[in-house]
Amino acid sequence: MTAGVVLAGGRSRRMGTDKASLTSGGTTLLAHVLAVLADALDGPLVVVGAADTPRTAPDPTRATVVYDPVPDRGPLQGLATGLRAVRDDPTAFVAAVDLPHLHADLVRAVVTHRVPPVEVALPVLDGRPQHLLAAYATDLADRADDLLARGERSVRALVAASRVRELDAATLLADPRLAARDPELRGARGVNTPEEWARSRHDPP
């Protein structure tokens, strides 16, 4: 089984408001990402919130909320918390909460490449690693905790210490369902500013 982890503990400083609560088409960004993961995956779903900020799952019957044990230790802490919460499953797809066009075909295309000995199936699009749109071996939680204990805060440090399969656009689009649905891989585009959010709302679904 493959679990789903949504990181929703960021401060959303560039957006100026909580990204998870942004609403379009009657649903929040958090609810959208969770619905996509529920459609694409067969394991449990977890939302990771900041240690000092209450967070509620849109549907508690579908997702569990867990919290970082220590505040302000960056996305590596959120990743470690999420992976540890779903350790009963060998793989977790980890997504940021700010993906308004994420869809199940993209999630499935990434997950198919997380086959041992690969520990991280990592999309690299336009030369940029998509650490929060990737599939991870859940037993990497221990390695992430070790890095945090040494003062690391970036997911890059975990990726650098892991067996990684990088997935460029051509590799992902070799999946015919993904290629037919989303040839520009718009599902991978996050939103960080009010301007990006406004543009995304006018994009076709």
Stockholm file with secondary structure:
# STOCKHOLM 1.0

chainA/1-205         MTAGVVLAGGRSRRMGTDKASLTSGGTTLLAHVLAVLADALDGPLVVVGAADTPRTAPDPTRATVVYDPVPDRGPLQGLATGLRAVRDDPTAFVAAVDLPHLHADLVRAVVTHRVPPVEVALPVLDGRPQHLLAAYATDLADRADDLLARGERSVRALVAASRVRELDAATLLADPRLAARDPELRGARGVNTPEEWARSRHDPP
#=GR chainA/1-205 SS CEEEEEECCCCCTTTTSCGGGCEETTEEHHHHHHHHHHHHCSSCEEEEECTTSCCCCSSTTTEEEEECSSSSCHHHHHHHHHHHHTTTSSEEEEEESCCTTCCHHHHHHHHTTCCTTCCEEEEEETTEECTTEEEEETTHHHHHHHHHHTTCCCHHHHHHTSCEEEECHHHHTTSHHHHHHCTTCGGGCCCCSHHHHHHHHHSCC
#=GC SS_cons         CEEEEEECCCCCTTTTSCGGGCEETTEEHHHHHHHHHHHHCSSCEEEEECTTSCCCCSSTTTEEEEECSSSSCHHHHHHHHHHHHTTTSSEEEEEESCCTTCCHHHHHHHHTTCCTTCCEEEEEETTEECTTEEEEETTHHHHHHHHHHTTCCCHHHHHHTSCEEEECHHHHTTSHHHHHHCTTCGGGCCCCSHHHHHHHHHSCC
//
